Amino acid sequence: MQPRNMSMSGVVDLAAVKAATEAKAKAEQARAESARQGGGGAVSPAALVIDTDEARFERDVLQRSTEVPVVIDFWAEWCEPCKQLSPLLDRLAKEYNGRFVLAKIDVDANQMLMQQFGVQGIPAVFAVVAGQALPLFQGAAPEAQIRQTLDQLIQVAEERFGLTGITVDPDASGEAVEAPVPAGPYDALLGAAMDALDAGDFGGAIQAYKNVLADDPANSEAKLGLAQAELLGRVRDMDPQKVRRDAADNPGDVQAQIAAADLDLVGGHVEDAFGRLVEAVRRTAGADRDAARVRLLELFEVVGPEDPRVTASRQALARVLF
């Protein structure tokens, strides 16, 4: 995959006067609060490259971006270009010595973040500056181009947001202490959601699960419950015979295939549901392709990430996308 979007035009647009002023004020406030609490000290070289996920994203990326630009490397184990790009980014993060921090995100394990950033292919590299996200480039790229992009990012971060980087202490310990992710007392809300689900009140169940996820986005029980409730709500009023007839008669109609895939999954035909949507992604483009891909990811949540059928279908999806 050829690199694209190597310019920093997105940063310039991002840093329009009003947005830049507000973001800079927030960054300064966050840095002041960090200093008040004793933060903002020197970090070890090991802290310049981190693996993060959905549960730690706010702390590792959003909060950190108020002190230093955070470059995000979206990658996957099966992605060969990623194996070329990732070591280069690791080396540059250490060479730049605190001018930016590199956060690595495995797309297979963090589909929600992949969707939120609109990642269409990997490797994909984004940055977050003072809490604002912007694309840098996609695909493996020559080192000279990457350096130029990073230099522009650092310049914009300093001029527009006052971010001058963090201090690195080569003698500091590289051992990081993971802050516990609070689970929160959600038993009552989850119980209410289950009761609503059992009673066929899918709207009530959906809202209850969303309430949990608003406070705890990584709550796996709420994620699964929400996906199931949304699926059951969609198929409740369907006419199965009509849906299947429409899908058979109109193989190019993405919405017909999506509806049939929902019915397939509810009926226990997991491979059929996944295969139908992978094929829809393969044969479409633009908004239709994105609709089929998003619904497939939602059905993955219903079945669960550890299921081998999900793993196999993720690989099939990757083949048709990339």
N, C-alpha and C positions, 0 to 999 in steps of 0.2 A: 504494500500500500504506500503510495507516494505521500510525502508530507504536504500539508496544505495549511492555509491560514497562519503563516509564519509572521505576519505583520502584527503590530501592536495597535491597529486601528480600533480594535474593541476596547482597549484600555482608554484611549482618548475619548471615545464615546461614553465609556463608563464614568470618566472623571469630568463630566460636565460640571459647570461651576457650582450649581446648587447641590448636586449629589456629592461632589468632592468636599465641599464645605461641611456638610452634615457628617460624612464618613470620617473626615479628619477630626472633627470634634468628638465623635464617639470613640475613635482610636485613642485620642489624647486622654479622654476620661477613663478608658479601660486601663491605659498604662499608668495613670495616676493611682487608680484603685489597686493595681497590682503592686506598685511600689509601696503603697500604704500598708499592704498586707505582707510586705517583705519579699515579694516576688521580683522578677526582672533581673535576677543575678546571672552570673556566667553559667553557661551550660557546657556539658561535655561534647566532644565531637560526635559521639554516638547519637546525641539528641538531634542532630541535623538531618537524619534520615529515619523516618518512623513508619511503621505499618499501622494503619488505622482502619476503622470500620464504622458502621452506622452508629453503634452505641457510643463510640468515643469521638465522633466527628466534631461535635460542638466544641469539646475541650481541645482536641488535637489541632483542629483546623480553624474554626471560626474564632475562638478566643485567641489562639496564637497569632492569627492574622492581624490583630490589633498592635502587635509588636514588630512583626517581620512578615514579608510576603511568604505565603505558603504555596509551593508548587505541588500540584497533585498529578501523580502518575497512575492512570487507570491501566491495569494489566491483567493477565490471566496466565496460568501455568502452561496452557496449550498454545499460547500465542508466540510464534517464533520471532517476529519483529520486536516483541516486548523484551525478549532475552538479549537483544542487541542494545535497545535503548536504555533499559533500566540500569545496567551497570554504569553507563555513561552518565546518567543523571545522578547516580549515587556519588560518583567521583567528583562531578562538578559541585554538588552540594557541599562536600567537604573542602574543595578548593576555594569556593567563594566564602567559606569561613564565617557563616552567620549572616550573610547578606540575604539569604533565603533559606527556608526549611523545606525539605522534600517529604511529602506524605504519599505513601504507596497504598493503593486501594485495589484489592482483588475483586474484579467485577462479578465473578461467579458467586462470591459470598456476600456481595453488597449490591444487589440489583436495584434497590431503592435509590441509592446514591447515583448509580449509573443513569437511571431514568431522570432524576432531578437535574443532572447536569446535561441531559440530552446527548449522551455519548452514543454515537452511531457506529463507531468502529474503534478498535484498539490496535496498538497503543494510542492513547489520547492523553494530552497534557493540558491541564487547566491551571489557573492560579486563583487564589483568594487573597484580596488585599483589603484590609479594614472591613472585613465581613462581606465584601462584594466579589462575586465570581466573574471570571472572564476566560474565554478560550485562548490557548496559546498556539498549539499545533496538534495535528493528528498524523500518526504514522512515524516510522523511524526517519530521522533527519540527520544531515551532516553536522558534525560537532560545531563547525564555524557558525552555522545558522542558529543552532541552539544557544550558543554563547551570545550571539547578537540579540536574540529574543530575551534572554535572561538579563542582559545589560539594560535593555529598554524597560523591562519590567521593574528592575531595581531603581532606575532613574525616575520612572513615574511614581513608584511607591514613595520615594523620598520627596519629590517635588510637590506632589499632589496631596499626599497623606502624612508626610512627616515621619515616615518609617525608615529608620537608618540601620535596621538590623539588630542582631543580638550579639552579646559578647561570648566568645568561646574560650573556655579554659582547657588547654590540652592536658592538664594534669587532673581534671575533674573525673570523678568516677563515671564510668559508662553504664552503670547499673541503674535502670529506671524502676521506680516504684509505681506500680499501677494503682491509680486511685479507684476505689470501688465504685461501681455503677449502681446507684440506688435503685432497688427494685420497686419500692413503694408499696404501700398497703392497698392493693387493688382487688383483694378477694371479694369485697362486696360488689364492686362494679362488674367484675368478671362473672360472679354468680348471677347478677341481674341480667347480664347479657345472655347467659346460658338459659335462664328461665324464659326470656323473651324469644330466644331461638326455638326452644321446645314448644312454645305456645303459637309459633308461626308469626310472631310479631317481628318480622325481619328488619323493619325500619328502626324499631326500638333497640334491637340487638346491635345493629350497625352503629347507632349513635353511642351506645354504651362502650363498644370496643374502641370507637374513635376517641372517646373521653379518656380511656386508659392510654392510648397511643399519644395523645396530646402531651401527656406528662412523661411518658416512658416510651419513646419511639421504638426501642429495641425489644419491647415485650413480645416474646415469641408466641405466647398463648393468645394475646390480643390480635396479633397479625393473622394467625391461623383462623381465629374465630371470625374476624372481619371478612377475610376472603371467603369463608364458607357462607356467612350470612348474605354477602353480596351476591354470591352465585345462586343460592336458593331463592333470593328475592327476584333475580332475573328470570328464572325458569318457572316460577310459580304460575304465571298466567299464560305460558306458552301452550300452543297446540302442537304436540310432538309430531303428529303426522304431517302437518303443514310445514313445520320447520324443516323436517327431513326432506320433504318433497322439494321445497324451495332450494335447499342446499344441493340436492342432486340435479335439479334442473338448471341451476345457475352457479356453476363451479367458480366463475369469476367474481361473484358477488361476495365481497368480504364480510359484510354484515350477516349474510345468510350463513356463511361458514362459521362465523363467531358464535351465532346462536346455536347452530348444530353442535359445535364443540362443547358449549355449556351443557347441552342435553347429554352428550356422550359422557361427560365426566360425572354428572349426577347419576347416570345409569351404570356407572362402574367401568365404562370403556375408556380407561385412562390413555392407553396408547393411541386409540383412535382420535381422541380429543387433541392430544399433543400433535400427532401426525397431520391432522387436518389443518391446524394453525401453522405448523412449520411450512407446509405446502403453500398456504395462503401468503406467508411472508415471502417465499421463494418466487412466486409468480406475480407479485405486485410491487408497487413503488409508492413513494410519497406518503400521503396521509393514510391510504389504505394499508400499506405495509406497516406503518407505525401502529395502527389500530389493532392489527392482527398480532403484532409482537407484544404490545402491552397486555392484551387479553391472555396471551400465552404465559407471560410472566405472572399474571394474577392467578392463573390456574396452577402454576408451579407452587404458589403459596398455599393453595388448598390442599395439595397432595403432600407437600413438605419437602424441604431441600435435601433431606437424607435419602429419599426414595430413589432407587436406581433408575426408575423410569424418568424421573426428573433430570438426573445426571445425563442420561443418554439423550434426552430431548434438548437439553442445554447445548450439548455438543452438536446436535443436528442443526439447531438454530444458529449457532456460531458459523457453521459451514455455509449456510445460505446467506448469512449477513456479510461475512468477511471473505 
